[in-house]
Amino acid sequence: MRLPNAAHESRPWRIREIAPDFIVEDVWALPAHGGAGDFQTLLEILASGGPAGLDSLAARTLWQVRDRLGSWLGLGRIAAPVYSGLGSAAGSLPIPGTNESSLASRLPADLRNTAADLKFGSLPFLPLYRTDVEFAAEMSNQTVHCVMHVAWVDQGAGRYQGQSAIYVKPRGPLGSAYMALIRPFRHLIVYPAILRHVERTWNARVPR
């Protein structure tokens, strides 16, 4: 389910220090509940996800159309890993309003090289950092520079729940218009399909 932004912003996540100039686009509760040591499993599920694993034909079609248009129009693909050379991510375009090409340059020493071993199967994200309860990855294309933040939220009594927030910094009027255009498709079709995939895979891997 979608959460108010305050559900994320009220907690002292370290991403808020690293990306204070970014906007929290939306926050979602993830259907993943477990113990303190289960966060790695959630990250592996998200990293291995992609359009092929979604149960919604509409979501898969939207993903494929956006990927094709991104390739044809030079907007950046959304279904190719960065390390394949086909994906689009931090490293080539500056973050809007800065001379930086990646948030990696902002990481404090204790967060550097903490997530280098996690790779995304078919998504153009580059991992930034990981802690016991927090993970962030960035993606950049001709419309926006964004960060996917995943948290393992303490629910008390040794139980945790996953939470995801998207931070964005649009590239001018085109980027803002693009984000507004795709917002209803993300909220009504794509994100629900992703959440169902996470729930299905989580329940198969983590005993209740």
Stockholm file with secondary structure:
# STOCKHOLM 1.0

chainA/1-208         MRLPNAAHESRPWRIREIAPDFIVEDVWALPAHGGAGDFQTLLEILASGGPAGLDSLAARTLWQVRDRLGSWLGLGRIAAPVYSGLGSAAGSLPIPGTNESSLASRLPADLRNTAADLKFGSLPFLPLYRTDVEFAAEMSNQTVHCVMHVAWVDQGAGRYQGQSAIYVKPRGPLGSAYMALIRPFRHLIVYPAILRHVERTWNARVPR
#=GR chainA/1-208 SS CEECTHHHHTSCCTHHHHCTTSEEEEEEEEEEEECGGGHHHHHHHHHHCCGGGCSCHHHHHHHHHHHHHHHHHTSCCSSSCGGGTSSCCTTSSCCTTSSCSCGGGGCCGGGTTSSTTCCCSSSCCEEEEECSSEEEEEEECSSEEEEEEEEEEEEETTEEEEEEEEEEEECHHHHHHHHHHHHHHIIIIIHHHHHHHHHHHHHHHSCC
#=GC SS_cons         CEECTHHHHTSCCTHHHHCTTSEEEEEEEEEEEECGGGHHHHHHHHHHCCGGGCSCHHHHHHHHHHHHHHHHHTSCCSSSCGGGTSSCCTTSSCCTTSSCSCGGGGCCGGGTTSSTTCCCSSSCCEEEEECSSEEEEEEECSSEEEEEEEEEEEEETTEEEEEEEEEEEECHHHHHHHHHHHHHHIIIIIHHHHHHHHHHHHHHHSCC
//
